[in-house]
């Protein structure tokens, strides 16, 4: 896997070429469910439990290999989508915000929409976009552990946008280093030493200074902090 792919490349995605248990597989989001989570200050907000699976072929049949879940807020999907668009074409359409986000019918529609969105971008991401997606879905961490992680969503175990932003273009030169992101490094397990120059040059001009400069998460999106149950 190269860290510095072409922005206009749409096929194939390196996330469609995963090896698990000696078999080649493809990465899929098999389900998305919403939950209401309580913050440490007592406020509540909605998160989406994303169920990820590696589908492998064995004996001519497709079976699930590693399976895990990650919890993400809508604002994290939105920020991911923004960064993806800065890195190239995004064929999928992210479900929009809604003033009725807490209605059951809207929740169900968004759960399906987010699942379909992730599967579309997984199938058509270029190398830089795939790097972000692998961080967002914690791919390498769970493949190393053999998958099977279904911890409940909570304030304590929700990963913040900083973990994704730290792996964004403009920081690849450090995120490729084995000293950082130990559990979510390059898909091939290398330190990308031959590609560090390429990695460092990717996307720094096209992305906001907030992400590249490493400012606190709270300054990225004011609506992500505090408040009651919101569409965020």
Secondary structure, DSSP 8 states (H G I E B T S, - for coil): --SS--TT--S--GGGSEEETTEEEEEEEEEEEEEEEE-TTS-EEEEEEEEEEEEEEETTEEEEEEEEEEEEEHHHHHHHHHHHHHHS---S------TTTTSHHHHHHHHHHHHHHHHHHHHS--HHHHHHHHHHTTHHHHHHTTS-B-----TTT---HHHHHTTSTTSHHHHTSTTSSGGG--TTSS--GGGHHHHHHTTTTTS-HHHHHT--GGGT-GGGSS-SS---
